[in-house]
Amino acid sequence: MCHTPESDFWPVSRVAVIGMGLIGGSIAWAIRDRLLAKDLVVYDANPLVRNQVESSALGCVVSASAEEAVRGAQLILLAVPPGAIEPVLREIRPALDPKALVMDTASVKVPVVQLLQEILAGKAHWAASHPMAGSEKSGFEAAHGRLFDGAVAIVCPEPGLPREFRRLVTLFWEALGCRVFFLGAEVHDRWVAQVSHFPHLLAAALVRWVDREALAIAGPGFRDSTRIAASCPALWKEILWWNRKSLVEALDTFLEELTLVRQALESSECDQLERLLTEASGIRQALETGRWPRTGKEH
């Protein structure tokens, strides 16, 4: 029996997960741990990963193709890199049940929403999704069922998505431990550029910029602020490239912020610097409570 916050409503017995890396693998573990599917079917393009999943304690069916995996599934999760979404969608389209719901997990939404609209029109319902969870580690070996506890799941739904599917999306991510936000794709990409993608670039730039000799004395602060720079370069190259428009806009506004910092450092008094640090401290502390002051900035 499936268990959800509202198990009497839960209409899903068969779930397919395509892509068994950190995110897809963690979704699969969470589905198993929370009994969200009677039948869990997974697929990964890498045969070594498929063997790894089969040898694990996950206890799911490992399919030989994405098309085979989605056949008969009411809920399909695409946990593949952005560049793989189009070919996967085209492969699975003929096998989709008209009443199925397709969700992705990509951290870029404008181009993905365009693909979902184009390829799934008249075939199946969809809700572009992005669970804001992850790790500097990657691969199925790093996956675990608690990855999404306390995370935010952002959903950019199909226009006019029927209420029962919208409810299904919400219940699914909440069952995995997420708080659900519904956003437009353009707003998603702009905000995620600021709170996820651009910080990744900053971490990478910081570790490239620092004197190599200085790394010998690096403490917890430097390690904490650059941890994400150790993430998989091949994956992040693709993510950042797909969201480059929003990232360039973020870079422009961030350079304005750096100009303010430089002006404060070059000032004859330290009051301006203290004001900057005080404002930053207040925002960061408020982040822990979810109640932060508005600065009036528009990005």
Secondary structure by P-SEA (a helix, b strand, c coil): cccccccccccccbbbbccccaaaaaaaaaaaaaccccccccccccaaaaaaaaacccbbbbbcccccccccccbbbbcccccaaaaaaaaacccccccbbbbbbccccaaaaaaaaaccccccccccccccccccccccccccccccccbbbbbbccccccaaaaaaaaaaaaaabbbbbbbcaaaaaaaaaaccaaaaaaaaaaaaaccccccccccaaaaaacccccccaaaaaaaaaaaaaaaaaaaaaaaaaaaaaaaaaacccaaaaaaaaaaaaaaaaaccccbbbbccccc
